[in-house]
């Protein structure tokens, strides 16, 4: 059984026609009575979209499903649940089907601590740090923002240094006898070249 990752894609089309076409294809899958391809996920399994676009889902690794999708400002935003990581073969397949397009992604999978994006310029995904805590998730664009926020929680001024913040978090949790209401973990998104 895989660890399920939350993966967000932003499809930046070459033109409005490409964006509209992809959105309408995903929407048509959602409106079907049963999945286009029999599978264990449902109507919005990634393999259904590969099949609809003329590809062979047996040759494109696409272990996951589309949870939500929308067309915003000429971009198709797709939220998925994927196995372990984002699905690069799926992403590359979509880019091939729509020449001139680019797909940015951001993936979070806490079990194996996979936090990554291919959006180096922060065009679609600006956040570079994530605080996972008892109270939920908080995101930060800079280490300075993370240090200030976490410093307020633990009541200590922190330097803008990832290792120092991690150490301060560990000390804070120990001081509170590892009470689950004091639990937190800071993660950094790796920026990958893909």
LOLUMNU-322962 format. One record per residue: x, y, z of N, C-alpha, C, O in turn; residue in one letter. Coordinates in steps of 0.001 Angstrom, whole numbers, plus 500000, padded with zeros to 6 digits. Layout:
+--------+--------+--------+--------+--------+--------+--------+--------+--------+--------+--------+--------+------+
:   n.xx :   n.yy :   n.zz :  ca.xx :  ca.yy :  ca.zz :   c.xx :   c.yy :   c.zz :   o.xx :   o.yy :   o.zz : rest :
+--------+--------+--------+--------+--------+--------+--------+--------+--------+--------+--------+--------+------+
:      X :      Y :      Z :      X :      Y :      Z :      X :      Y :      Z :      X :      Y :      Z :    A :
...
+--------+--------+--------+--------+--------+--------+--------+--------+--------+--------+--------+--------+------+
END
This chain:
+--------+--------+--------+--------+--------+--------+--------+--------+--------+--------+--------+--------+------+
:   n.xx :   n.yy :   n.zz :  ca.xx :  ca.yy :  ca.zz :   c.xx :   c.yy :   c.zz :   o.xx :   o.yy :   o.zz : rest :
+--------+--------+--------+--------+--------+--------+--------+--------+--------+--------+--------+--------+------+
: 500855 : 498809 : 500000 : 500000 : 500000 : 500000 : 500890 : 501241 : 500000 : 501779 : 501365 : 500843 :    X :
: 500662 : 502145 : 499077 : 501510 : 503335 : 498990 : 501162 : 504381 : 500037 : 500081 : 504370 : 500626 :    X :
: 502101 : 505275 : 500247 : 501796 : 506508 : 500961 : 501192 : 507443 : 499926 : 501733 : 507595 : 498831 :    X :
: 500087 : 508061 : 500264 : 499416 : 508936 : 499302 : 499921 : 510358 : 499431 : 499976 : 510923 : 500524 :    X :
: 500284 : 510915 : 498307 : 500802 : 512279 : 498232 : 499717 : 513212 : 497714 : 498881 : 512827 : 496896 :    X :
: 499748 : 514436 : 498203 : 498895 : 515491 : 497652 : 499712 : 516195 : 496580 : 500754 : 516785 : 496864 :    X :
: 499235 : 516127 : 495364 : 499952 : 516717 : 494244 : 499060 : 517742 : 493554 : 497918 : 517457 : 493195 :    X :
: 499602 : 518925 : 493379 : 498886 : 519982 : 492660 : 499637 : 520285 : 491373 : 500857 : 520450 : 491375 :    X :
: 498901 : 520356 : 490288 : 499457 : 520698 : 488984 : 498819 : 521991 : 488496 : 497633 : 522234 : 488716 :    X :
: 499615 : 522810 : 487835 : 499066 : 523968 : 487130 : 499522 : 523838 : 485675 : 500711 : 523913 : 485362 :    X :
: 498545 : 523642 : 484810 : 498778 : 523488 : 483374 : 498745 : 524877 : 482749 : 497692 : 525502 : 482623 :    X :
: 499937 : 525342 : 482361 : 500031 : 526645 : 481691 : 500047 : 526381 : 480190 : 501054 : 525968 : 479615 :    X :
: 498915 : 526632 : 479594 : 498734 : 526331 : 478177 : 499432 : 527347 : 477288 : 499694 : 528481 : 477689 :    X :
: 499724 : 526910 : 476075 : 500288 : 527814 : 475064 : 499252 : 528859 : 474679 : 499585 : 530002 : 474366 :    X :
: 497967 : 528439 : 474710 : 496886 : 529354 : 474351 : 495598 : 528924 : 475062 : 495537 : 527858 : 475676 :    X :
: 494587 : 529763 : 474968 : 493306 : 529501 : 475641 : 492639 : 528224 : 475142 : 491961 : 527535 : 475905 :    X :
: 492828 : 527908 : 473864 : 492188 : 526717 : 473300 : 492715 : 525449 : 473976 : 491946 : 524535 : 474275 :    X :
: 494022 : 525399 : 474212 : 494589 : 524226 : 474888 : 494019 : 524086 : 476299 : 493620 : 522995 : 476707 :    X :
: 493981 : 525182 : 477034 : 493478 : 525137 : 478408 : 492020 : 524689 : 478428 : 491636 : 523839 : 479232 :    X :
: 491228 : 525251 : 477559 : 489813 : 524900 : 477497 : 489642 : 523437 : 477111 : 488792 : 522744 : 477669 :    X :
: 490447 : 522962 : 476157 : 490352 : 521571 : 475717 : 490671 : 520604 : 476861 : 489930 : 519648 : 477090 :    X :
: 491767 : 520852 : 477576 : 492127 : 519956 : 478680 : 491047 : 519986 : 479763 : 490630 : 518937 : 480253 :    X :
: 490602 : 521168 : 480131 : 489563 : 521286 : 481149 : 488302 : 520515 : 480737 : 487736 : 519771 : 481538 :    X :
: 487875 : 520695 : 479504 : 486655 : 520035 : 479035 : 486810 : 518525 : 478991 : 485852 : 517794 : 479240 :    X :
: 488013 : 518050 : 478675 : 488245 : 516599 : 478664 : 488152 : 516028 : 480083 : 487526 : 514989 : 480297 :    X :
: 488770 : 516703 : 481043 : 488676 : 516237 : 482437 : 487214 : 516283 : 482893 : 486726 : 515352 : 483533 :    X :
: 486534 : 517361 : 482560 : 485134 : 517522 : 482953 : 484258 : 516432 : 482334 : 483327 : 515945 : 482975 :    X :
: 484551 : 516052 : 481099 : 483756 : 515001 : 480446 : 483944 : 513662 : 481164 : 483003 : 512875 : 481270 :    X :
: 485151 : 513406 : 481653 : 485379 : 512175 : 482422 : 484562 : 512193 : 483713 : 483961 : 511186 : 484087 :    X :
: 484543 : 513330 : 484382 : 483811 : 513447 : 485646 : 482309 : 513225 : 485453 : 481628 : 512744 : 486358 :    X :
: 481805 : 513570 : 484294 : 480367 : 513468 : 484042 : 479927 : 512107 : 483517 : 478730 : 511862 : 483365 :    X :
: 480878 : 511219 : 483238 : 480520 : 509885 : 482747 : 479856 : 509074 : 483858 : 480101 : 509297 : 485043 :    X :
: 479018 : 508136 : 483452 : 478363 : 507279 : 484439 : 479335 : 506285 : 485047 : 479241 : 505968 : 486233 :    X :
: 480259 : 505795 : 484252 : 481265 : 504870 : 484763 : 482608 : 505238 : 484137 : 482640 : 505929 : 483119 :    X :
: 483713 : 504790 : 484725 : 485038 : 505172 : 484211 : 485251 : 504745 : 482760 : 484769 : 503699 : 482324 :    X :
: 485975 : 505571 : 482036 : 486330 : 505275 : 480648 : 487158 : 504000 : 480574 : 487018 : 503220 : 479632 :    X :
: 488014 : 503785 : 481557 : 488855 : 502588 : 481667 : 488581 : 501984 : 483037 : 488604 : 502692 : 484043 :    X :
: 488324 : 500691 : 483081 : 488081 : 500043 : 484360 : 489346 : 500133 : 485218 : 490449 : 499848 : 484752 :    X :
: 489165 : 500534 : 486484 : 490317 : 500743 : 487364 : 489847 : 500737 : 488809 : 488652 : 500611 : 489077 :    X :
: 490764 : 500870 : 489722 : 490429 : 500873 : 491137 : 490260 : 502258 : 491730 : 490055 : 502387 : 492937 :    X :
: 490340 : 503297 : 490914 : 490258 : 504662 : 491425 : 488906 : 505319 : 491158 : 488321 : 505921 : 492059 :    X :
: 488415 : 505210 : 489949 : 487156 : 505859 : 489604 : 487238 : 506590 : 488281 : 488161 : 506383 : 487494 :    X :
: 486254 : 507453 : 488048 : 486130 : 508144 : 486757 : 487289 : 509098 : 486478 : 487627 : 509344 : 485320 :    X :
: 487893 : 509631 : 487529 : 488964 : 510602 : 487325 : 490350 : 510017 : 487603 : 491267 : 510737 : 487998 :    X :
: 490491 : 508721 : 487395 : 491812 : 508097 : 487445 : 492661 : 508712 : 486336 : 492171 : 508945 : 485231 :    X :
: 493911 : 508969 : 486625 : 494809 : 509592 : 485643 : 494872 : 508796 : 484341 : 494999 : 509378 : 483264 :    X :
: 494784 : 507478 : 484435 : 494816 : 506634 : 483237 : 493640 : 506870 : 482314 : 493761 : 506699 : 481101 :    X :
: 492503 : 507259 : 482868 : 491340 : 507583 : 482029 : 491639 : 508797 : 481153 : 491271 : 508831 : 479979 :    X :
: 492313 : 509796 : 481734 : 492661 : 510984 : 480961 : 493703 : 510642 : 479900 : 493612 : 511115 : 478767 :    X :
: 494685 : 509832 : 480255 : 495686 : 509396 : 479270 : 494987 : 508707 : 478108 : 495284 : 508992 : 476948 :    X :
: 494060 : 507803 : 478407 : 493319 : 507077 : 477378 : 492499 : 508036 : 476516 : 492498 : 507917 : 475291 :    X :
: 491807 : 508977 : 477139 : 490986 : 509937 : 476404 : 491826 : 510782 : 475451 : 491351 : 511186 : 474389 :    X :
: 493085 : 511049 : 475835 : 493973 : 511849 : 474996 : 494713 : 511000 : 473951 : 495601 : 511499 : 473260 :    X :
: 494348 : 509733 : 473843 : 494924 : 508872 : 472814 : 496171 : 508118 : 473227 : 496833 : 507511 : 472385 :    X :
: 496501 : 508145 : 474500 : 497678 : 507445 : 474992 : 497333 : 506074 : 475531 : 496164 : 505714 : 475666 :    X :
: 498375 : 505312 : 475838 : 498234 : 503976 : 476394 : 498564 : 504043 : 477874 : 499723 : 504221 : 478246 :    X :
: 497549 : 503900 : 478724 : 497760 : 504001 : 480166 : 498679 : 502904 : 480689 : 499195 : 503017 : 481801 :    X :
: 498895 : 501837 : 479906 : 499838 : 500787 : 480307 : 501287 : 501257 : 480172 : 502186 : 500687 : 480790 :    X :
: 501510 : 502291 : 479368 : 502865 : 502783 : 479115 : 503161 : 504096 : 479839 : 504299 : 504565 : 479831 :    X :
: 502154 : 504683 : 480460 : 502323 : 505942 : 481192 : 501970 : 505658 : 482650 : 500813 : 505387 : 482972 :    X :
: 502974 : 505721 : 483533 : 502718 : 505447 : 484946 : 501855 : 506567 : 485504 : 502260 : 507729 : 485548 :    X :
: 500670 : 506191 : 485924 : 499727 : 507208 : 486393 : 498907 : 506658 : 487555 : 497693 : 506482 : 487454 :    X :
: 499594 : 506395 : 488652 : 498928 : 505822 : 489819 : 498397 : 506945 : 490710 : 499078 : 507434 : 491611 :    X :
: 497184 : 507323 : 490427 : 496558 : 508386 : 491200 : 495282 : 508844 : 490538 : 494918 : 508390 : 489453 :    X :
: 494610 : 509755 : 491220 : 493352 : 510253 : 490681 : 493232 : 511754 : 490879 : 493822 : 512341 : 491786 :    X :
: 492453 : 512345 : 490004 : 492168 : 513774 : 490083 : 491068 : 513957 : 491124 : 490004 : 513344 : 491034 :    X :
: 491338 : 514801 : 492104 : 490388 : 515062 : 493180 : 489561 : 516317 : 492875 : 488366 : 516378 : 493165 :    X :
: 490227 : 517315 : 492283 : 489559 : 518576 : 491972 : 490249 : 519191 : 490759 : 491424 : 518925 : 490504 :    X :
: 489520 : 520006 : 490020 : 490072 : 520669 : 488836 : 489269 : 521929 : 488564 : 488073 : 521994 : 488847 :    X :
: 489942 : 522926 : 488014 : 489237 : 524144 : 487623 : 490046 : 524878 : 486571 : 491239 : 524638 : 486387 :    X :
: 489365 : 525768 : 485897 : 489977 : 526604 : 484879 : 489977 : 528023 : 485429 : 488925 : 528639 : 485595 :    X :
: 491180 : 528536 : 485710 : 491309 : 529848 : 486328 : 492350 : 530672 : 485581 : 493488 : 530233 : 485415 :    X :
: 491975 : 531839 : 485140 : 492905 : 532751 : 484446 : 493645 : 532070 : 483302 : 494828 : 532330 : 483085 :    X :
: 492957 : 531202 : 482572 : 493566 : 530540 : 481421 : 494470 : 529382 : 481770 : 495154 : 528852 : 480895 :    X :
: 494492 : 528974 : 483026 : 495301 : 527827 : 483463 : 494380 : 526762 : 484027 : 493362 : 527075 : 484645 :    X :
: 494739 : 525496 : 483814 : 493975 : 524405 : 484409 : 494700 : 523984 : 485680 : 495858 : 523568 : 485638 :    X :
: 494013 : 524096 : 486805 : 494575 : 523700 : 488098 : 493983 : 522344 : 488458 : 492765 : 522170 : 488471 :    X :
: 494858 : 521386 : 488751 : 494431 : 520022 : 489020 : 495010 : 519574 : 490356 : 496222 : 519634 : 490565 :    X :
: 494152 : 519131 : 491252 : 494587 : 518569 : 492533 : 494424 : 517060 : 492455 : 493375 : 516558 : 492050 :    X :
: 495463 : 516347 : 492845 : 495455 : 514900 : 492736 : 495914 : 514233 : 494023 : 496567 : 514841 : 494870 :    X :
: 495557 : 512985 : 494136 : 496115 : 512119 : 495151 : 496909 : 511080 : 494380 : 496351 : 510339 : 493571 :    X :
: 498219 : 511023 : 494630 : 499111 : 510151 : 493861 : 499926 : 509263 : 494796 : 500091 : 509572 : 495976 :    X :
: 500426 : 508173 : 494263 : 501197 : 507220 : 495048 : 502634 : 507702 : 495216 : 503370 : 507831 : 494238 :    X :
: 503024 : 507964 : 496449 : 504374 : 508301 : 496878 : 504897 : 509667 : 496433 : 505574 : 510340 : 497210 :    X :
: 504606 : 510083 : 495228 : 505209 : 511279 : 494659 : 504301 : 511771 : 493535 : 503252 : 511182 : 493275 :    X :
: 504703 : 512843 : 492877 : 503939 : 513269 : 491701 : 504212 : 512288 : 490571 : 505146 : 511490 : 490659 :    X :
: 503425 : 512334 : 489526 : 503533 : 511390 : 488417 : 504186 : 512057 : 487210 : 503492 : 512628 : 486369 :    X :
: 505548 : 511991 : 487115 : 506222 : 512688 : 486018 : 505856 : 512166 : 484634 : 505782 : 512945 : 483684 :    X :
: 505626 : 510858 : 484504 : 505266 : 510336 : 483180 : 503912 : 510914 : 482735 : 503737 : 511264 : 481567 :    X :
: 502986 : 511009 : 483645 : 501674 : 511595 : 483359 : 501832 : 513057 : 482947 : 501265 : 513501 : 481949 :    X :
: 502615 : 513795 : 483735 : 502840 : 515226 : 483469 : 503499 : 515416 : 482101 : 503063 : 516258 : 481316 :    X :
: 504540 : 514643 : 481812 : 505226 : 514772 : 480524 : 504315 : 514377 : 479362 : 504371 : 514979 : 478290 :    X :
: 503481 : 513366 : 479579 : 502527 : 512970 : 478542 : 501585 : 514128 : 478206 : 501345 : 514419 : 477035 :    X :
: 501055 : 514787 : 479241 : 500152 : 515923 : 478981 : 500862 : 517037 : 478223 : 500297 : 517624 : 477300 :    X :
: 502104 : 517328 : 478615 : 502860 : 518381 : 477914 : 503084 : 518014 : 476446 : 503075 : 518890 : 475582 :    X :
: 503283 : 516731 : 476159 : 503469 : 516288 : 474770 : 502174 : 516435 : 473972 : 502205 : 516756 : 472784 :    X :
: 501055 : 516202 : 474619 : 499772 : 516297 : 473921 : 499399 : 517741 : 473595 : 498633 : 518007 : 472668 :    X :
: 499954 : 518663 : 474373 : 499670 : 520082 : 474175 : 500998 : 520818 : 473975 : 501520 : 521418 : 474915 :    X :
: 501544 : 520774 : 472760 : 502854 : 521379 : 472487 : 502898 : 522853 : 472897 : 501966 : 523617 : 472644 :    X :
: 503997 : 523223 : 473532 : 504185 : 524590 : 473976 : 503663 : 524847 : 475377 : 503842 : 525940 : 475915 :    X :
: 503020 : 523850 : 475975 : 502499 : 524012 : 477335 : 503593 : 523666 : 478351 : 504614 : 523068 : 478010 :    X :
: 503357 : 524050 : 479576 : 504261 : 523735 : 480687 : 503395 : 523412 : 481897 : 502419 : 524108 : 482177 :    X :
: 503756 : 522360 : 482607 : 503024 : 521992 : 483814 : 503945 : 522140 : 485013 : 505000 : 521511 : 485095 :    X :
: 503523 : 522979 : 485931 : 504224 : 523132 : 487205 : 503514 : 522259 : 488232 : 502303 : 522053 : 488158 :    X :
: 504280 : 521750 : 489186 : 503665 : 520935 : 490224 : 504253 : 521243 : 491586 : 505337 : 521812 : 491716 :    X :
: 503502 : 520849 : 492586 : 503951 : 520884 : 493970 : 503417 : 519610 : 494611 : 502229 : 519308 : 494504 :    X :
: 504303 : 518858 : 495281 : 503891 : 517597 : 495894 : 504278 : 517584 : 497366 : 505333 : 518082 : 497757 :    X :
: 503396 : 517000 : 498169 : 503637 : 516827 : 499603 : 503257 : 515407 : 499988 : 502129 : 514969 : 499764 :    X :
: 504212 : 514695 : 500570 : 503948 : 513352 : 501080 : 504733 : 513220 : 502374 : 505951 : 513045 : 502348 :    X :
: 504046 : 513302 : 503501 : 504731 : 513413 : 504797 : 505397 : 512123 : 505254 : 506380 : 512188 : 505993 :    X :
: 504907 : 510953 : 504850 : 505475 : 509691 : 505306 : 506938 : 509520 : 504944 : 507745 : 509113 : 505780 :    X :
: 507278 : 509824 : 503720 : 508667 : 509740 : 503248 : 509302 : 511120 : 503134 : 510393 : 511275 : 502586 :    X :
: 508604 : 512108 : 503657 : 509060 : 513497 : 503632 : 509425 : 513974 : 502230 : 510520 : 514481 : 501989 :    X :
: 508488 : 513798 : 501327 : 508646 : 514293 : 499960 : 507920 : 515629 : 499881 : 506693 : 515689 : 499952 :    X :
: 508685 : 516687 : 499734 : 508161 : 518040 : 499564 : 508951 : 518633 : 498410 : 510138 : 518928 : 498557 :    X :
: 508298 : 518813 : 497254 : 509051 : 519246 : 496082 : 508174 : 520034 : 495117 : 506948 : 519919 : 495115 :    X :
: 508842 : 520834 : 494302 : 508184 : 521578 : 493227 : 509188 : 521756 : 492092 : 510399 : 521767 : 492311 :    X :
: 508669 : 521892 : 490894 : 509521 : 522224 : 489746 : 509363 : 523695 : 489364 : 509822 : 524121 : 488305 :    X :
: 508715 : 524458 : 490229 : 508447 : 525876 : 489977 : 509532 : 526731 : 490638 : 509305 : 527336 : 491686 :    X :
: 510702 : 526772 : 490017 : 511866 : 527466 : 490591 : 511613 : 528956 : 490790 : 512115 : 529541 : 491750 :    X :
: 510847 : 529577 : 489902 : 510604 : 531015 : 489991 : 509412 : 531370 : 490881 : 509131 : 532548 : 491104 :    X :
: 508716 : 530358 : 491387 : 507557 : 530628 : 492231 : 506402 : 531246 : 491468 : 505611 : 532006 : 492026 :    X :
: 506311 : 530917 : 490200 : 505245 : 531481 : 489362 : 503864 : 531003 : 489806 : 502911 : 531782 : 489847 :    X :
: 503766 : 529721 : 490136 : 502490 : 529135 : 490572 : 502530 : 528677 : 492028 : 501527 : 528735 : 492739 :    X :
: 503703 : 528221 : 492455 : 503869 : 527702 : 493812 : 504990 : 528473 : 494493 : 506167 : 528163 : 494311 :    X :
: 504624 : 529465 : 495268 : 505595 : 530360 : 495901 : 506151 : 529817 : 497215 : 507281 : 530127 : 497593 :    X :
: 505357 : 529009 : 497902 : 505771 : 528536 : 499225 : 506963 : 527595 : 499137 : 507041 : 526732 : 498262 :    X :
: 507898 : 527789 : 500079 : 509110 : 526966 : 500113 : 509263 : 526203 : 501424 : 510145 : 525355 : 501557 :    X :
: 508391 : 526511 : 502401 : 508448 : 525847 : 503706 : 507038 : 525511 : 504149 : 506085 : 526229 : 503848 :    X :
: 506924 : 524401 : 504875 : 505632 : 523955 : 505378 : 505802 : 523525 : 506831 : 506666 : 522707 : 507146 :    X :
: 504984 : 524074 : 507705 : 504958 : 523658 : 509104 : 503745 : 522763 : 509287 : 502602 : 523198 : 509146 :    X :
: 504013 : 521518 : 509601 : 502969 : 520549 : 509899 : 502883 : 520488 : 511417 : 503878 : 520213 : 512088 :    X :
: 501702 : 520742 : 511955 : 501571 : 520751 : 513413 : 500224 : 520202 : 513824 : 499366 : 519899 : 512995 :    X :
: 500066 : 520083 : 515119 : 498808 : 519635 : 515704 : 497642 : 520501 : 515212 : 496522 : 520014 : 515060 :    X :
: 497910 : 521762 : 514971 : 496869 : 522697 : 514531 : 496639 : 522708 : 513027 : 495759 : 523423 : 512548 :    X :
: 497413 : 521930 : 512270 : 497240 : 521887 : 510821 : 498500 : 522314 : 510100 : 499600 : 522220 : 510644 :    X :
: 498337 : 522782 : 508882 : 499463 : 523156 : 508029 : 499540 : 524670 : 507869 : 498524 : 525349 : 507720 :    X :
: 500758 : 525178 : 507902 : 501032 : 526587 : 507596 : 502136 : 526613 : 506553 : 503065 : 525806 : 506607 :    X :
: 502040 : 527531 : 505609 : 503018 : 527618 : 504524 : 503702 : 528980 : 504555 : 503119 : 529988 : 504954 :    X :
: 504972 : 528971 : 504113 : 505772 : 530190 : 504123 : 506592 : 530276 : 502841 : 507092 : 529270 : 502337 :    X :
: 506716 : 531479 : 502332 : 507541 : 531700 : 501146 : 509018 : 531769 : 501509 : 509871 : 531383 : 500711 :    X :
: 509326 : 532257 : 502709 : 510732 : 532427 : 503099 : 510997 : 531800 : 504459 : 510081 : 531578 : 505251 :    X :
: 512262 : 531523 : 504709 : 512670 : 530986 : 506010 : 512474 : 532039 : 507102 : 512226 : 531695 : 508257 :    X :
: 512584 : 533307 : 506743 : 512358 : 534389 : 507697 : 510919 : 534374 : 508219 : 510681 : 534542 : 509415 :    X :
: 509963 : 534170 : 507305 : 508557 : 534083 : 507718 : 508339 : 532887 : 508638 : 507630 : 532987 : 509639 :    X :
: 508951 : 531759 : 508294 : 508821 : 530553 : 509119 : 509414 : 530787 : 510502 : 508810 : 530425 : 511511 :    X :
: 510602 : 531395 : 510548 : 511268 : 531647 : 511832 : 510418 : 532549 : 512719 : 510291 : 532301 : 513918 :    X :
: 509843 : 533584 : 512140 : 509019 : 534513 : 512922 : 507770 : 533813 : 513464 : 507434 : 533952 : 514640 :    X :
: 507095 : 533070 : 512611 : 505860 : 532386 : 513000 : 506130 : 531353 : 514093 : 505435 : 531314 : 515109 :    X :
: 507143 : 530521 : 513875 : 507455 : 529471 : 514847 : 508000 : 530078 : 516136 : 507722 : 529580 : 517227 :    X :
: 508767 : 531144 : 516011 : 509277 : 531842 : 517191 : 508159 : 532341 : 518083 : 508269 : 532288 : 519308 :    X :
: 507077 : 532828 : 517477 : 505921 : 533287 : 518253 : 505273 : 532130 : 519005 : 504830 : 532297 : 520141 :    X :
: 505217 : 530968 : 518381 : 504608 : 529797 : 519034 : 505442 : 529363 : 520238 : 504909 : 529119 : 521320 :    X :
: 506753 : 529271 : 520036 : 507589 : 528734 : 521120 : 508087 : 529811 : 522078 : 508723 : 529512 : 523089 :    X :
: 507790 : 531070 : 521749 : 508159 : 532164 : 522644 : 509641 : 532456 : 522670 : 510212 : 532758 : 523718 :    X :
: 510258 : 532363 : 521507 : 511699 : 532584 : 521422 : 512025 : 533170 : 520058 : 511490 : 532729 : 519041 :    X :
: 512905 : 534164 : 520039 : 513322 : 534722 : 518751 : 514275 : 533729 : 518080 : 515229 : 533246 : 518690 :    X :
: 513990 : 533440 : 516812 : 514782 : 532450 : 516079 : 515515 : 533096 : 514914 : 515004 : 534005 : 514259 :    X :
: 516731 : 532602 : 514670 : 517459 : 533012 : 513472 : 516807 : 532346 : 512267 : 516146 : 531314 : 512387 :    X :
: 517004 : 532949 : 511126 : 516441 : 532417 : 509885 : 517347 : 531315 : 509349 : 517959 : 531450 : 508290 :    X :
: 517418 : 530231 : 510100 : 518274 : 529103 : 509766 : 517471 : 527819 : 509985 : 516989 : 527566 : 511090 :    X :
: 517330 : 527016 : 508940 : 516480 : 525820 : 508993 : 516897 : 524885 : 510126 : 516055 : 524437 : 510904 :    X :
: 518195 : 524590 : 510221 : 518680 : 523666 : 511257 : 518413 : 524210 : 512660 : 518031 : 523461 : 513560 :    X :
: 518613 : 525505 : 512840 : 518364 : 526104 : 514153 : 516876 : 526045 : 514507 : 516519 : 525787 : 515656 :    X :
: 516025 : 526281 : 513533 : 514579 : 526214 : 513780 : 514179 : 524787 : 514150 : 513405 : 524580 : 515085 :    X :
: 514704 : 523808 : 513420 : 514409 : 522407 : 513744 : 514839 : 522077 : 515166 : 514099 : 521427 : 515905 :    X :
: 516025 : 522517 : 515549 : 516539 : 522278 : 516891 : 515637 : 522945 : 517943 : 515349 : 522351 : 518981 :    X :
: 515202 : 524161 : 517674 : 514316 : 524871 : 518595 : 512977 : 524146 : 518735 : 512422 : 524072 : 519831 :    X :
: 512466 : 523618 : 517643 : 511217 : 522848 : 517680 : 511398 : 521608 : 518549 : 510558 : 521312 : 519399 :    X :
: 512506 : 520875 : 518332 : 512781 : 519670 : 519129 : 512845 : 520003 : 520619 : 512260 : 519301 : 521443 :    X :
: 513555 : 521072 : 520956 : 513671 : 521486 : 522362 : 512313 : 521861 : 522938 : 511995 : 521504 : 524072 :    X :
: 511516 : 522576 : 522163 : 510185 : 522990 : 522598 : 509317 : 521767 : 522899 : 508627 : 521724 : 523918 :    X :
: 509356 : 520781 : 522013 : 508534 : 519586 : 522220 : 509019 : 518803 : 523446 : 508206 : 518281 : 524209 :    X :
: 510325 : 518721 : 523633 : 510857 : 518047 : 524816 : 510440 : 518768 : 526099 : 510057 : 518130 : 527079 :    X :
: 510517 : 520096 : 526085 : 510113 : 520889 : 527255 : 508641 : 520659 : 527616 : 508246 : 520819 : 528771 :    X :
: 507850 : 520289 : 526635 : 506425 : 520042 : 526855 : 506114 : 518540 : 526862 : 504996 : 518117 : 526568 :    X :
: 507145 : 517744 : 527210 : 506999 : 516285 : 527345 : 506369 : 515627 : 526120 : 505601 : 514671 : 526229 :    X :
: 506714 : 516166 : 524958 : 506208 : 515651 : 523685 : 504683 : 515547 : 523652 : 504122 : 514642 : 523033 :    X :
: 504034 : 516476 : 524320 : 502576 : 516570 : 524299 : 502137 : 516741 : 522837 : 502666 : 517585 : 522114 :    X :
: 501178 : 515939 : 522424 : 500749 : 515992 : 521018 : 500231 : 517368 : 520611 : 500276 : 517714 : 519431 :    X :
: 499745 : 518150 : 521555 : 499251 : 519495 : 521225 : 500400 : 520474 : 520969 : 500167 : 521596 : 520520 :    X :
: 501632 : 520058 : 521250 : 502814 : 520890 : 520985 : 503616 : 520358 : 519801 : 504663 : 520905 : 519455 :    X :
: 503115 : 519286 : 519183 : 503862 : 518654 : 518097 : 503891 : 519545 : 516865 : 502882 : 520142 : 516490 :    X :
: 505071 : 519626 : 516234 : 505209 : 520326 : 514957 : 506452 : 519836 : 514240 : 507378 : 519310 : 514857 :    X :
: 506456 : 520016 : 512936 : 507572 : 519589 : 512103 : 507677 : 520543 : 510908 : 506690 : 520798 : 510217 :    X :
: 508875 : 521062 : 510676 : 509091 : 521991 : 509575 : 509701 : 521256 : 508383 : 510613 : 520445 : 508546 :    X :
: 509203 : 521538 : 507208 : 509685 : 520900 : 505980 : 510031 : 521961 : 504941 : 509408 : 523019 : 504857 :    X :
: 511050 : 521629 : 504158 : 511474 : 522525 : 503080 : 511155 : 521868 : 501739 : 511437 : 520687 : 501532 :    X :
: 510569 : 522638 : 500842 : 510279 : 522128 : 499501 : 511578 : 522140 : 498681 : 512232 : 523174 : 498543 :    X :
: 511931 : 520979 : 498146 : 513048 : 520905 : 497220 : 512593 : 521473 : 495883 : 511508 : 521151 : 495400 :    X :
: 513416 : 522309 : 495296 : 513114 : 522842 : 493961 : 513903 : 521989 : 492968 : 515134 : 522016 : 492948 :    X :
: 513188 : 521245 : 492161 : 513821 : 520314 : 491226 : 513765 : 520868 : 489801 : 512877 : 521643 : 489445 :    X :
: 514726 : 520451 : 489015 : 514833 : 520900 : 487628 : 514173 : 519894 : 486723 : 514823 : 518976 : 486222 :    X :
: 512880 : 520063 : 486510 : 512147 : 519133 : 485648 : 510889 : 519812 : 485163 : 510112 : 519215 : 484419 :    X :
+--------+--------+--------+--------+--------+--------+--------+--------+--------+--------+--------+--------+------+
END
